[in-house]
């Protein structure tokens, strides 16, 4: 339902204004300049101190490239991700603006999922058990956590919403656990099968082990998540059994990589952690990897990353039952935001395992 500026102003949502600005990747000062307003006015609108006039709200929607309805409150109250509640990696490598933009798109995903769940029953989020880790504990504790979670074959089947998003070069992936169900967003820019799998397992560690007390870029949590991901991709026992004995041959690394879907770089880290190679040998091998250019393109066939599919199936089911994507978007005041939805990499198709 299209709203007139007066009606939209009465339903104005400060949170949505912030979200739209952050998705565009601009500051309050830049939005103020584009809309011919003061930065103080934008700040007051986003904090809810004041409400924009109808004509001002219409101008803001135009400059933000969103429909007027997007800046109004959705009928379904949904907690939205923030930089402070999401798991990001090194804060030194990622800018505040990139993190805010990624979190804003995660909010779009949360709103879309809320609308889908009004119509479709998705798998209940069901972590097998409490695997919470003390962030200051030894990273090796993550080995045990990953071993206990070995039966989790598909993250989506346990109710985690996974999607792809074109993130900045310094944001490989991130996750958020403060909503009704965890969200995991995997970057699409790298297009690397092994890297994408490792990122998914890394974020699964945060969702499984650190959700109770998220701390973005906490060094202890990051070390544990890395250890967890490596242990989940190739268990210690398996790597010890397959590790070559005798003369070093890089073909052995390529074989293990292709068998287990884990990068050579990650294999070397696992081998060092498990004492299969010495720290000095590890350094020598990593230098060789760098000289060969394998940090960006490893030897072996290029395989496309695994793609999440739960939301595609849910949307496909709705479409098959006469519910259009436009109806779903309208319910969450996302009508006209098709480019934003496409950015989440959604491609509806006939469902395999979700049901009304």
Secondary structure by P-SEA (a helix, b strand, c coil): ccccaaaaaaaccaaaaaaaaaaacccaaaaaaaacccaaaaaaaaaccccccaaaaaaaaaaaccccccccccccbbbbbccccccccccccccaaaaaaaaaaaaaaaaaaaaaaacccccccccccccccccccccaaaaaaaaaacccccccccccccccccccccccccccccccbbbbbbbcccccaaaaaaaaaaaaaaacccccccccccaaaaaaaaaaaaaaaccaaaaaaacccccccaaaaaaaaaaccccaaaaaaaaaaaccccaaaaaaaaaaaaaacccccccccccccccccaaaaaaaaaaaacccaaaaaaaaccccaaaaaaaacccccccccccc
